[in-house]
Each structure stands twice: as C-alpha cells, then as structure tokens.
Amino acid sequence: MPASTKKFTPEIDAKLYREFVAVAEKNGQTKRHVLEEALRFYLKNVVPSQHLVRREVMEDFERSVSRNRDLLERLAK
C-alpha cells in the first residue's frame, strides 16, 4: 500500500533552495527525497535535543556563571 502524502509549498531562502537542488542533482536524488530525509533527521535528532534543558534555564545558568566568575575561578584553584 503506498504511503500517504501531503502537499505543501513553503517559501525558503533562495540560496538555500539552490544548494538543496544542487545536492539532490549531484546525488541523483529527487528534491522530495532530500527534503524528506532532512525533515526526518531534524525531527529525530534535533528536536529531542532542544528539550533537554529549557532555554530559560540555560540563560539563568549563564547569567549566574558570569555573575560569579571570580568565585568560580577561586574555587577551581
């Protein structure tokens, strides 16, 4: 049974599109294949890693490190 498909037409940066088309042509692949593989990779590898630590937590951590840099350096010695 063929896979279900959904048509969509996003607008993307022209330079990125040219690079995307060039990669597909160079590898003898369809644009659809390259786009689907890129989406699969993004959803499987990038999205989960974005949720490991909330952005707000990292921002607070970085502010704390900056504010306490002298103390942290003394403790490290």
PASEBA-1860 file (N, C-alpha, C; in nm, 3 decimals):
! residues 77
1> MPASTKKF> 0.085/-0.118/0.000/0.000/0.000/0.000/0.090/0.125/0.000 ~ 0.070/0.219/-0.092/0.155/0.338/-0.098/0.136/0.428/0.024 ~ 0.244/0.496/0.059/0.239/0.586/0.175/0.151/0.705/0.143 ~ 0.085/0.755/0.244/0.004/0.875/0.229/0.096/0.996/0.216 ~ 0.058/1.091/0.135/0.140/1.211/0.118/0.056/1.335/0.144 ~ 0.126/1.446/0.169/0.063/1.576/0.192/0.142/1.680/0.116 ~ 0.077/1.757/0.033/0.145/1.859/-0.046/0.150/1.989/0.034 ~ 0.268/2.052/0.032/0.281/2.184/0.091/0.384/2.262/0.013
9> TPEIDAKL> 0.376/2.394/0.015/0.466/2.476/-0.065/0.525/2.587/0.020 ~ 0.630/2.555/0.093/0.693/2.657/0.177/0.778/2.753/0.093 ~ 0.793/2.873/0.141/0.887/2.967/0.080/1.014/2.962/0.164 ~ 1.128/2.942/0.097/1.254/2.937/0.169/1.355/3.030/0.103 ~ 1.463/3.053/0.172/1.571/3.136/0.122/1.617/3.084/-0.014 ~ 1.634/3.174/-0.111/1.669/3.134/-0.248/1.805/3.063/-0.254 ~ 1.903/3.112/-0.179/2.035/3.049/-0.179/2.027/2.907/-0.121 ~ 1.953/2.891/-0.013/1.934/2.759/0.047/1.865/2.665/-0.051
17> YREFVAVA> 1.766/2.717/-0.124/1.697/2.634/-0.222/1.791/2.588/-0.332 ~ 1.875/2.677/-0.383/1.970/2.639/-0.488/2.066/2.531/-0.438 ~ 2.112/2.545/-0.314/2.201/2.444/-0.256/2.129/2.310/-0.242 ~ 2.006/2.314/-0.197/1.923/2.195/-0.182/1.905/2.123/-0.316 ~ 1.873/2.197/-0.421/1.856/2.139/-0.554/1.987/2.081/-0.605 ~ 2.097/2.153/-0.583/2.227/2.106/-0.628/2.264/1.973/-0.561 ~ 2.237/1.961/-0.433/2.267/1.836/-0.360/2.184/1.722/-0.418 ~ 2.057/1.746/-0.440/1.969/1.642/-0.496/2.021/1.597/-0.632
25> EKNGQTKR> 2.054/1.694/-0.718/2.102/1.659/-0.852/2.235/1.585/-0.847 ~ 2.326/1.635/-0.763/2.458/1.572/-0.752/2.447/1.427/-0.707 ~ 2.354/1.399/-0.617/2.339/1.264/-0.563/2.239/1.179/-0.642 ~ 2.183/1.235/-0.749/2.086/1.159/-0.829/1.959/1.129/-0.752 ~ 1.921/1.221/-0.664/1.802/1.202/-0.582/1.697/1.306/-0.619 ~ 1.574/1.278/-0.583/1.470/1.377/-0.606/1.473/1.480/-0.494 ~ 1.420/1.597/-0.525/1.410/1.700/-0.421/1.323/1.650/-0.306 ~ 1.220/1.575/-0.340/1.132/1.520/-0.237/1.210/1.431/-0.141
33> HVLEEALR> 1.293/1.343/-0.198/1.371/1.252/-0.114/1.463/1.329/-0.019 ~ 1.536/1.426/-0.073/1.629/1.504/0.010/1.554/1.578/0.119 ~ 1.443/1.639/0.084/1.364/1.713/0.182/1.308/1.620/0.290 ~ 1.255/1.506/0.251/1.202/1.412/0.350/1.312/1.361/0.443 ~ 1.430/1.332/0.389/1.541/1.286/0.473/1.584/1.396/0.570 ~ 1.589/1.520/0.522/1.626/1.631/0.609/1.524/1.649/0.721 ~ 1.397/1.640/0.688/1.292/1.652/0.790/1.300/1.537/0.891 ~ 1.321/1.415/0.840/1.334/1.301/0.933/1.451/1.322/1.030
41> FYLKNVVP> 1.565/1.363/0.976/1.683/1.387/1.060/1.653/1.494/1.165 ~ 1.594/1.604/1.122/1.563/1.714/1.212/1.469/1.668/1.324 ~ 1.362/1.600/1.286/1.265/1.557/1.386/1.320/1.451/1.481 ~ 1.407/1.364/1.432/1.462/1.257/1.516/1.580/1.303/1.600 ~ 1.664/1.392/1.548/1.789/1.426/1.616/1.795/1.565/1.676 ~ 1.737/1.662/1.610/1.750/1.799/1.656/1.641/1.833/1.759 ~ 1.517/1.805/1.725/1.407/1.842/1.813/1.422/1.782/1.953 ~ 1.450/1.653/1.966/1.464/1.598/2.103/1.574/1.666/2.184
49> SQHLVRRE> 1.684/1.702/2.120/1.793/1.764/2.195/1.759/1.905/2.240 ~ 1.664/1.969/2.175/1.625/2.104/2.216/1.548/2.104/2.347 ~ 1.496/1.989/2.386/1.414/1.981/2.506/1.490/1.925/2.626 ~ 1.620/1.903/2.612/1.696/1.850/2.724/1.704/1.953/2.837 ~ 1.731/2.076/2.803/1.736/2.184/2.901/1.662/2.303/2.841 ~ 1.565/2.352/2.918/1.489/2.466/2.868/1.579/2.587/2.848 ~ 1.551/2.666/2.747/1.629/2.784/2.714/1.642/2.878/2.834 ~ 1.533/2.896/2.909/1.534/2.987/3.023/1.632/2.939/3.130
57> VMEDFERS> 1.641/2.808/3.148/1.732/2.752/3.248/1.877/2.781/3.207 ~ 1.908/2.759/3.081/2.044/2.786/3.033/2.078/2.934/3.043 ~ 1.982/3.022/3.013/2.007/3.166/3.024/2.037/3.204/3.169 ~ 1.960/3.150/3.263/1.985/3.177/3.405/2.121/3.122/3.448 ~ 2.154/3.003/3.402/2.284/2.944/3.434/2.398/3.032/3.384 ~ 2.388/3.076/3.259/2.493/3.160/3.201/2.506/3.292/3.275 ~ 2.394/3.351/3.317/2.400/3.475/3.396/2.468/3.450/3.530 ~ 2.435/3.337/3.592/2.494/3.302/3.721/2.645/3.282/3.709
65> VSRNRDLL> 2.687/3.212/3.605/2.830/3.189/3.584/2.901/3.323/3.563 ~ 2.841/3.407/3.484/2.902/3.538/3.457/2.911/3.621/3.585 ~ 2.805/3.622/3.663/2.799/3.700/3.787/2.898/3.647/3.891 ~ 2.921/3.517/3.892/3.005/3.455/3.995/3.140/3.406/3.941 ~ 3.185/3.462/3.830/3.307/3.415/3.766/3.427/3.416/3.862 ~ 3.447/3.525/3.937/3.561/3.533/4.029/3.557/3.420/4.132 ~ 3.442/3.400/4.193/3.428/3.295/4.292/3.455/3.157/4.232 ~ 3.400/3.133/4.114/3.420/3.003/4.049/3.567/2.979/4.017
73> ERLAK> 3.638/3.083/3.974/3.781/3.068/3.945/3.861/3.040/4.072 ~ 3.826/3.106/4.182/3.895/3.080/4.308/3.868/2.938/4.358 ~ 3.745/2.894/4.344/3.710/2.757/4.386/3.781/2.653/4.301 ~ 3.802/2.683/4.174/3.868/2.589/4.084/4.017/2.571/4.120 ~ 4.075/2.672/4.185/4.215/2.663/4.224/4.225/2.580/4.348
END
